[in-house]
């Protein structure tokens, strides 16, 4: 798809969020037992969950005209989880 649209200067990228503190996740993250389960099963380089602002900044960055050479990428905004779980590609 990226190849099909890049000639028209439509650049397809994606943001892959990790655990993010939102109105939906706040009750879940208020339960210490559940937080322990999440932390034990989801490695992150950054110990706290992300914020909506973290995702917004990433989206603004890859949507910016200054990112015109960033094409067909997935930006993992996940506190390092992807890098820890997929170290062979980093």
C-alpha distances in whole Angstrom, upper triangle without the diagonal:
4,5,5,6,9,11,12,12,10,10,8,10,13,16,18,22,25,28,28,32,31,33,32,33,36,38,37,37,41,42,43,43,39,38,40,38,35,36,37,34,31,32,31,32,33,35,35,32,29,30,28,28,27,23,24,25,21,19,21,21,17,17,20,20,21,18,16,16,14,11,9,12,14,17,20,23,25,28,27,27,24,25,28,27,24,27,26,23,25
4,5,5,6,9,10,10,8,7,6,8,11,15,17,21,24,27,28,31,31,33,32,32,35,38,37,37,40,41,42,42,39,38,39,38,34,35,36,33,31,31,30,30,31,34,33,31,28,29,27,27,25,22,22,22,19,17,19,18,14,14,17,16,18,15,13,12,11,7,6,9,12,15,18,21,23,26,26,26,22,24,27,26,23,25,25,21,23
4,6,5,7,10,10,10,9,9,12,15,19,21,24,27,31,31,34,34,37,36,36,39,42,40,40,44,45,46,46,42,41,43,41,38,38,39,36,34,34,33,33,34,37,37,34,32,32,30,30,28,25,26,26,22,21,22,21,17,17,19,18,19,17,14,13,13,9,8,12,15,18,21,24,27,29,28,28,25,26,29,28,25,27,26,22,24
4,6,7,8,10,9,10,10,13,16,20,22,26,29,32,32,36,35,37,36,37,40,42,41,41,45,46,47,47,44,43,44,43,39,40,42,38,36,36,35,36,37,39,39,36,33,34,31,31,30,27,27,27,24,22,23,22,19,18,20,19,21,18,16,15,15,12,11,15,17,20,24,26,29,32,31,31,28,29,32,31,28,30,29,26,28
4,5,5,7,5,7,8,12,15,18,21,24,28,31,31,34,33,35,34,35,38,41,40,40,43,45,46,46,43,42,44,42,39,39,41,38,35,36,34,35,35,38,37,34,31,31,29,29,28,24,24,24,22,19,20,20,16,15,17,16,18,16,13,13,13,10,10,14,16,19,22,25,28,30,30,30,27,29,32,31,29,31,30,26,28
4,5,5,5,6,8,11,15,18,21,24,28,31,31,34,33,36,35,36,39,42,40,40,44,45,46,47,43,42,44,42,39,39,41,38,35,35,33,34,34,37,36,34,31,31,29,28,27,24,23,23,20,18,19,18,14,14,15,14,15,13,10,10,11,8,9,13,16,18,22,24,27,29,29,29,26,27,31,30,28,29,28,25,26
4,5,7,9,12,15,18,22,25,28,31,35,34,37,37,39,39,39,42,45,44,44,47,49,50,50,47,45,47,46,42,43,45,42,39,39,37,37,38,41,40,38,34,34,32,31,30,27,27,26,24,22,22,21,18,17,17,15,17,15,12,12,14,11,13,16,20,22,25,27,31,33,33,33,30,31,35,34,31,33,32,28,29
4,5,8,11,15,18,21,25,28,31,34,34,36,35,38,37,38,41,44,43,43,46,48,49,50,47,45,47,46,42,43,45,42,39,39,37,38,38,41,40,37,34,33,31,30,29,26,25,25,23,20,20,20,17,15,16,14,16,15,12,13,14,12,14,17,20,22,26,27,31,33,33,34,31,32,36,35,33,34,34,30,31
4,6,9,12,16,19,22,25,29,32,31,34,33,36,35,36,39,42,41,41,44,46,47,48,44,43,45,44,40,41,43,40,37,37,35,35,35,38,37,34,31,30,28,27,26,23,22,22,20,17,17,16,14,12,12,10,13,11,8,10,11,10,12,15,18,19,23,24,28,30,30,31,29,30,33,33,31,32,32,28,28
4,6,10,13,16,19,22,26,29,28,31,30,32,32,33,35,38,38,38,41,43,44,45,41,40,42,41,37,38,40,37,34,34,32,33,33,36,34,32,28,28,25,25,24,21,20,20,18,15,15,15,12,10,12,11,13,12,9,11,11,9,10,13,15,17,21,22,25,28,28,29,26,28,31,31,29,30,30,27,27
4,6,10,13,16,19,23,26,26,28,28,31,30,31,33,36,35,35,38,40,41,42,39,37,39,38,34,35,37,34,31,31,29,29,29,32,31,29,26,25,23,23,21,18,18,18,15,13,14,13,9,9,10,10,12,9,7,9,8,5,7,9,12,14,17,19,22,25,25,25,23,24,28,27,25,27,27,23,23
4,7,11,13,17,20,23,23,26,26,28,28,28,31,34,33,32,36,37,38,39,35,34,36,35,31,32,34,31,28,28,27,27,28,30,29,26,24,24,21,21,20,17,17,17,14,12,14,13,9,9,12,13,14,11,10,11,9,6,5,7,9,11,15,17,20,23,23,23,20,22,25,24,23,25,25,21,22
4,7,10,13,17,20,20,23,23,26,25,25,28,31,30,29,33,34,35,36,32,31,33,31,28,28,30,28,24,25,23,24,24,26,26,23,20,20,19,19,17,14,14,14,11,9,12,11,7,8,11,13,14,10,11,11,8,6,5,5,6,8,11,13,16,19,19,19,17,18,22,21,20,22,22,18,19
4,6,10,13,16,16,20,20,23,22,22,24,27,26,26,29,31,32,32,29,27,29,28,24,25,27,24,21,22,20,21,21,24,23,20,17,18,16,16,14,11,12,13,10,8,12,11,8,10,13,15,16,13,14,14,11,10,8,6,5,6,9,10,13,16,16,16,14,17,20,19,18,20,21,18,18
4,6,10,13,13,16,16,20,19,18,21,24,23,22,26,27,28,29,25,24,26,25,21,22,24,22,18,19,17,18,18,20,19,16,13,14,12,13,11,8,10,11,7,7,11,11,9,11,14,17,17,14,16,16,13,12,11,8,6,5,6,7,10,13,14,14,12,15,17,17,17,19,21,18,18
4,7,10,11,15,15,19,17,16,19,22,20,20,23,25,25,26,22,21,23,21,18,19,21,18,15,16,14,16,16,18,17,14,12,13,13,14,12,9,12,13,10,10,14,14,12,14,17,20,20,17,19,19,15,15,13,10,7,6,5,6,7,11,12,11,10,13,15,14,14,17,19,16,17
4,7,7,11,12,15,14,13,16,19,17,16,20,21,22,23,19,18,20,19,15,16,19,16,13,14,12,14,14,15,14,10,8,10,10,12,9,7,10,12,10,11,14,14,14,16,19,22,22,19,22,22,18,18,17,14,10,8,6,5,5,9,11,10,10,13,15,15,16,18,20,18,18
4,6,10,12,15,14,12,14,17,15,14,17,18,19,19,16,14,16,15,12,12,15,13,10,11,9,12,11,12,11,8,7,10,11,13,10,9,13,14,12,14,17,17,17,19,22,25,25,22,25,25,21,21,19,16,13,11,7,6,4,7,9,7,9,12,13,13,14,17,19,18,18
4,7,9,12,11,8,11,13,11,10,14,15,15,16,13,11,13,13,9,10,13,12,9,11,9,12,11,11,9,5,6,9,10,13,11,11,14,16,15,16,19,20,20,22,24,28,28,25,28,28,24,25,23,20,16,14,11,9,7,8,11,9,12,15,15,15,17,19,22,21,21
4,6,10,9,7,9,12,11,10,13,15,16,18,15,13,16,16,12,13,16,16,13,14,12,14,12,12,9,5,4,5,7,10,9,9,12,13,13,14,17,18,19,20,23,26,26,24,27,28,24,25,24,21,17,15,12,9,8,10,13,12,14,17,18,18,20,22,25,24,23
4,7,8,6,6,10,10,8,10,13,15,17,14,12,16,16,13,14,18,17,15,16,14,16,13,13,9,6,6,5,7,10,10,11,13,15,16,17,19,20,21,23,25,28,28,27,30,31,27,28,27,24,21,18,16,13,12,12,16,16,18,20,21,21,24,25,29,27,26
4,5,5,6,9,10,10,12,15,17,19,16,15,18,19,16,17,21,20,18,20,18,20,17,16,13,10,9,7,7,10,12,11,13,15,16,17,19,21,22,22,24,28,29,27,30,31,28,28,27,25,22,19,18,15,14,15,19,18,20,23,24,24,26,28,31,30,29
4,6,5,8,10,10,11,14,17,19,16,16,20,20,17,19,23,22,20,23,21,23,21,19,16,13,13,11,10,13,15,15,15,19,20,20,21,24,25,25,27,31,32,30,33,34,31,31,30,28,25,23,21,18,18,19,23,22,24,27,27,27,29,32,35,33,33
4,6,7,8,10,11,13,16,18,15,15,18,18,16,18,21,20,19,21,20,23,21,19,16,13,13,12,12,15,16,15,17,20,20,20,23,25,25,25,28,32,33,31,33,34,31,31,29,27,24,22,20,18,17,19,22,21,22,26,26,25,28,30,33,32,32
4,6,5,6,9,10,13,14,11,11,15,14,12,14,17,17,15,18,17,20,17,16,13,10,11,11,11,15,15,15,17,20,20,20,23,25,25,26,28,32,33,31,33,34,31,31,29,27,23,21,19,16,15,16,19,18,20,23,23,23,25,28,31,30,29
4,5,5,6,9,12,14,12,11,15,15,13,15,18,18,17,19,18,21,18,16,12,10,12,11,12,15,16,16,18,20,21,22,24,26,27,28,30,34,34,32,35,36,33,33,32,29,26,24,21,18,17,17,21,20,22,25,25,25,28,30,33,32,31
4,5,5,7,10,12,10,11,14,15,14,16,19,19,18,21,20,23,20,18,15,13,15,15,16,19,20,20,22,24,25,25,28,30,30,31,34,37,38,36,39,40,36,36,35,32,29,27,24,21,20,20,23,22,25,27,27,27,30,32,35,34,34
4,5,6,9,10,7,8,11,11,10,13,15,15,15,18,18,21,19,16,14,12,14,15,16,19,19,19,22,24,24,25,28,29,30,31,33,37,37,35,38,38,35,35,33,30,27,25,22,20,18,18,21,19,22,25,24,23,26,29,32,32,31
4,5,7,9,7,6,10,11,9,11,14,14,14,16,15,18,15,13,10,9,12,13,15,18,17,18,21,22,23,24,27,28,29,30,32,36,36,34,37,37,34,34,33,30,26,24,21,18,16,16,19,18,21,23,22,22,25,27,31,30,30
4,6,9,8,8,11,13,12,13,16,17,17,19,18,21,18,15,13,12,15,15,17,20,20,21,23,25,26,27,29,31,32,33,35,39,39,37,40,41,37,38,36,33,30,28,25,22,19,19,22,21,24,26,25,26,29,31,34,34,33
4,6,5,6,9,10,11,12,14,16,16,18,19,21,19,16,14,14,17,18,20,23,23,23,26,28,28,29,32,33,34,35,38,41,41,39,42,43,39,39,38,35,31,29,26,23,21,20,23,21,25,27,25,25,29,30,34,34,33
4,5,5,6,9,10,10,12,14,15,17,17,20,18,14,13,14,17,19,21,24,23,24,27,29,29,30,33,34,35,36,38,42,42,40,43,43,39,40,38,35,31,29,26,23,20,20,22,20,24,26,24,24,28,29,33,33,32
4,5,5,6,9,10,11,13,14,16,18,20,19,16,15,16,19,21,23,26,25,26,29,31,30,32,35,35,36,38,40,44,43,41,44,44,40,41,38,35,32,30,26,25,21,21,22,20,24,26,23,23,27,29,32,33,32
4,5,5,6,9,10,11,12,15,16,19,18,15,14,13,17,19,21,24,23,23,26,28,27,29,32,33,33,35,37,41,40,38,41,41,37,37,35,32,28,27,23,22,18,19,20,18,21,23,21,21,25,27,30,30,30
4,5,5,6,8,10,10,12,13,16,14,11,10,10,14,16,18,21,20,21,24,25,25,27,29,30,31,33,35,38,38,36,39,39,35,35,34,30,27,25,21,19,16,15,17,16,19,21,19,19,23,24,28,28,28
4,5,5,6,9,10,12,13,16,15,12,12,13,16,19,22,24,23,24,27,28,27,29,32,32,33,35,37,41,40,38,41,40,37,37,35,32,28,26,23,21,17,17,18,16,19,21,18,19,22,24,27,28,27
4,6,5,6,8,11,13,16,16,13,14,14,17,20,22,25,23,24,27,28,27,29,32,32,32,35,37,40,40,37,40,39,36,36,34,31,27,26,22,21,17,17,18,15,18,20,18,17,21,23,26,27,27
4,5,5,6,9,10,14,13,11,11,10,14,16,19,21,20,20,23,25,24,25,28,29,29,31,33,37,36,34,36,36,32,32,30,27,23,22,18,17,13,13,15,12,15,17,15,15,18,20,24,24,24
4,6,5,7,8,11,11,8,9,10,13,17,19,21,19,20,24,24,23,26,28,28,29,31,33,37,36,33,36,35,32,32,31,27,24,22,18,17,13,12,13,11,14,16,13,14,18,19,22,23,22
4,6,7,10,13,13,11,13,14,17,20,23,25,23,23,27,28,26,28,31,31,31,34,36,39,38,36,38,37,34,34,32,29,25,24,20,19,15,15,15,12,15,17,14,13,17,18,22,23,23
4,6,10,13,14,13,14,14,17,20,22,24,22,22,26,27,25,27,30,30,29,32,34,37,37,34,36,35,32,32,29,26,23,22,18,18,14,14,14,11,13,15,12,11,15,17,20,21,21
4,6,10,11,10,12,11,13,17,19,21,19,19,22,23,21,23,26,26,26,28,31,34,33,30,33,32,28,28,26,23,19,18,14,14,10,10,10,7,10,12,10,9,13,15,18,19,18
4,7,9,9,11,11,13,17,20,21,18,19,23,23,21,23,26,25,25,28,30,33,32,29,32,31,27,28,26,22,19,18,14,14,10,9,8,6,9,10,7,8,11,12,16,17,16
4,5,6,8,9,11,14,17,18,15,16,20,19,18,21,23,22,23,26,27,30,29,27,30,29,25,26,25,21,18,16,12,11,7,5,5,5,8,9,7,9,12,13,16,17,15
4,6,9,11,12,15,18,18,15,17,20,19,18,21,23,22,22,26,27,30,28,26,29,28,25,26,25,21,19,16,13,12,9,6,5,7,10,9,8,11,13,13,16,16,14
4,6,8,9,12,15,16,13,15,18,17,16,20,22,21,22,25,26,29,27,26,29,28,25,27,26,22,19,16,13,11,9,5,7,9,12,12,11,14,16,16,20,19,17
4,7,9,12,16,17,14,17,20,19,19,22,24,23,25,27,29,32,31,29,32,32,28,30,29,25,22,19,16,13,11,8,10,10,14,14,13,15,18,18,22,22,20
4,7,9,13,14,12,14,17,17,18,20,22,22,24,26,27,31,30,28,31,31,28,30,29,25,22,19,16,13,10,8,11,12,15,16,16,17,20,21,25,24,22
4,7,10,12,10,11,15,15,15,18,20,20,21,23,25,29,28,26,29,30,26,27,26,23,19,17,14,10,8,7,11,11,14,16,16,17,19,21,24,23,22
4,7,8,6,8,11,12,12,14,16,17,18,20,22,25,25,23,26,26,23,24,24,20,17,14,12,8,7,7,11,12,14,16,16,18,20,21,24,23,21
4,5,5,7,9,10,11,13,15,16,18,19,20,24,24,23,26,27,24,25,24,21,19,15,14,10,10,10,14,15,17,19,20,21,23,24,27,26,24
4,5,5,6,9,10,11,12,14,16,16,18,22,22,21,24,25,22,23,23,20,18,15,14,10,12,13,16,17,18,20,22,23,24,26,29,27,25
4,5,5,6,9,10,10,12,14,15,16,20,20,19,22,24,21,23,23,20,18,15,14,11,13,13,17,18,19,21,23,24,25,26,29,27,25
4,5,5,6,9,10,11,13,14,16,19,19,17,21,22,19,21,21,18,15,12,11,7,9,10,13,15,16,17,19,21,21,23,25,23,21
4,5,5,6,9,10,11,12,14,18,18,16,19,20,17,18,18,15,13,10,10,7,9,11,14,15,15,17,19,20,21,22,25,22,21
4,5,5,6,9,10,10,12,16,16,15,18,20,17,18,19,17,15,12,13,10,13,15,17,19,19,21,23,24,24,26,28,25,24
4,5,5,6,9,10,11,14,14,13,16,18,15,18,18,16,15,11,12,10,13,14,16,18,19,20,22,24,24,25,27,24,22
4,5,5,6,8,10,13,13,11,15,15,13,14,15,12,11,8,9,7,11,13,14,16,16,17,20,21,20,22,24,21,19
4,5,5,6,8,12,13,11,14,15,12,13,14,12,11,9,11,10,13,16,17,18,18,19,22,23,22,24,26,23,22
4,6,5,6,10,10,10,13,15,13,14,16,14,14,12,14,13,16,18,20,21,21,22,25,26,25,27,28,25,24
4,6,5,9,8,7,10,12,10,13,14,12,13,10,13,12,16,17,18,20,19,20,23,24,24,24,26,23,21
4,5,8,8,6,8,10,7,9,11,9,10,8,12,12,16,18,18,20,18,19,23,23,22,23,24,21,20
4,7,8,7,9,11,9,10,12,12,12,12,15,15,18,21,22,23,22,23,26,27,25,27,28,24,24
4,5,5,8,11,10,12,14,14,15,14,17,17,21,22,23,25,24,24,28,29,27,28,29,26,25
4,5,6,9,10,12,15,15,17,16,20,20,24,25,26,28,26,27,30,31,30,30,31,27,26
4,6,8,9,12,15,15,17,16,19,19,23,24,24,27,25,25,29,30,28,29,29,26,24
4,5,5,8,12,11,13,12,16,17,20,22,22,24,22,22,26,27,25,25,26,22,21
4,6,7,11,12,15,15,18,20,23,25,25,27,24,24,28,29,27,27,27,23,23
4,6,10,10,14,14,18,19,23,24,23,25,23,22,26,27,24,25,24,21,20
4,7,7,10,10,14,16,19,21,20,22,19,19,23,23,21,22,22,18,18
4,6,9,11,14,17,20,22,21,22,19,20,24,23,21,22,22,18,19
4,7,10,13,16,19,21,20,21,17,18,22,21,19,20,20,16,17
4,6,9,12,15,17,16,17,14,15,18,18,16,17,17,14,14
4,6,9,12,14,14,14,11,13,16,15,14,16,17,13,14
4,6,9,12,11,12,10,11,15,15,14,16,17,14,13
4,6,8,8,8,7,9,12,12,12,13,16,13,13
4,6,8,9,9,11,13,14,14,16,18,16,15
4,5,6,7,9,10,11,13,14,17,16,15
4,6,8,9,10,12,13,14,18,17,15
4,6,5,6,9,10,10,14,13,11
4,5,5,6,8,10,13,13,12
4,5,5,6,8,11,10,10
4,6,5,5,9,8,7
4,6,6,9,10,9
4,6,9,10,10
4,6,6,7
4,5,5
4,6
4
